């Protein structure tokens, strides 16, 4: 299958710090992909490379099976296929309509046609009444919607969104999600967006990329916790917090980031916990249960957020409900040191 | 006090009666000042934009040099350009010494650092997201530059008006390169200096009033434009 983007050995350095390090990444066309990860994980840096705004420090990027040369002349046609909507979009000091029509003007589309397309795009985000207003007077949510209309007007093949619903009220959030869902339904447009919200990622995308410290962590990268490695009783132990310790294969004593595999996290009801032989149990509660890719993902509060995954059948048999107090156990190989 | 009041009254009379000598001096002043401002802006705005947006070795040194040139005395420029344009000078064959063109050359050298330096400041203050937004919406390099200049337009306009204010009020260059020739290169400032030397204050006061009026008008225009911009935001 032909890939829309293919990254090989791509690195991005800011002075001496590596902001991004991707050995391999392939993104299929006409799909929706969510980039998940904490702040500083490299999501925005990756989006800027995907939008052809910033060249990587090294490595090869292929777009539609062609290598990207990163010289200004060859980038313009690529940029006209890909539009990035910033996390905090900025409006040109002109009217809302002029802002939406900007991309069309750059493409040489004139007069009535330009206005018609711009108005159509404003209608899609429910902002036609604001067409004549100075764009600087819009609220944050309205600015986000106009920015989406401005990007849509360019009729791109790829739309990139950097945290599209971050710091936006519920009403604007619903509108933005609905617009993104509508765009998804249109054939030929690929959507790639970064988000902190797992539910939003589940609702809007079929592919998820997890990032941490500039690297792809693979599915399940969400269970990354800070801890301290100590050597005790001839074992290496990672102390996450009081009464929450995990065996780790080996590691240098001191601060670390540890990844807990969701499938290695077990949930026991209080009755089951009393009978189990395991002595490494942590008290917690069930915060959220969501259906993802045929499995049930459970968000637990054990003093820190922790996710586990089980089949629908296992979830039904466990009899666990949201709000239940539970005990959480870990398989011997549950923890892996990441940094 | 009576002397000043009398001079002011006679000066106002000259202005109202549309005195030809007075208005010709005003016309020469405005002509050379507008011309030098246009030339300096045509060179200084792109130069300032380039310095602001490009990363290059020695950028800090160039900005320091530009800021130093802001304090360049007019008589030093006058002397330097005179040496170039006089018969023995390398550009003596142009034959433009003691013409309005010579004044324009000197004044361009005077205000080019002003326009460039203030353009650097105005463009540097523009949010980086404007550049990224224009690029991602499909703008080419020239269109991106125009988008940034458009956002920085009020800062740049301020620079141009400040530069115009500088040249219309300067005297060293106009005197040394124009020669204060009546009906040809006599500007408001050189005429005022001459009248002062002669002990004739009426024309000097009338020209002073015009000079202040021009300065006031430029500031009113700037405030009006910036005020409208402020409302838009």
HADDOCK unambig.tbl for C-alpha pairs under 7 A between the chains (distance, minus, plus):
assign (segid A and resid 51 and name CA) (segid B and resid 136 and name CA) 6.99 0.50 0.50
assign (segid A and resid 76 and name CA) (segid B and resid 138 and name CA) 6.65 0.50 0.50
assign (segid A and resid 76 and name CA) (segid B and resid 140 and name CA) 6.54 0.50 0.50
assign (segid A and resid 79 and name CA) (segid B and resid 136 and name CA) 5.90 0.50 0.50
assign (segid A and resid 79 and name CA) (segid B and resid 138 and name CA) 5.83 0.50 0.50
assign (segid A and resid 80 and name CA) (segid B and resid 137 and name CA) 6.88 0.50 0.50
assign (segid A and resid 80 and name CA) (segid B and resid 138 and name CA) 4.90 0.50 0.50
assign (segid A and resid 83 and name CA) (segid B and resid 136 and name CA) 5.28 0.50 0.50
assign (segid A and resid 83 and name CA) (segid B and resid 137 and name CA) 6.26 0.50 0.50
assign (segid A and resid 84 and name CA) (segid B and resid 136 and name CA) 6.11 0.50 0.50
assign (segid A and resid 90 and name CA) (segid B and resid 129 and name CA) 6.48 0.50 0.50
assign (segid A and resid 90 and name CA) (segid B and resid 130 and name CA) 6.72 0.50 0.50
assign (segid A and resid 93 and name CA) (segid B and resid 151 and name CA) 6.75 0.50 0.50
assign (segid A and resid 103 and name CA) (segid B and resid 137 and name CA) 4.84 0.50 0.50
assign (segid A and resid 103 and name CA) (segid B and resid 138 and name CA) 6.03 0.50 0.50
assign (segid A and resid 106 and name CA) (segid B and resid 138 and name CA) 6.15 0.50 0.50
assign (segid A and resid 106 and name CA) (segid B and resid 139 and name CA) 5.52 0.50 0.50
assign (segid A and resid 134 and name CA) (segid B and resid 232 and name CA) 6.01 0.50 0.50
assign (segid A and resid 136 and name CA) (segid B and resid 233 and name CA) 5.06 0.50 0.50
assign (segid A and resid 137 and name CA) (segid B and resid 233 and name CA) 6.01 0.50 0.50
assign (segid A and resid 151 and name CA) (segid B and resid 137 and name CA) 6.87 0.50 0.50
assign (segid A and resid 154 and name CA) (segid B and resid 137 and name CA) 6.94 0.50 0.50
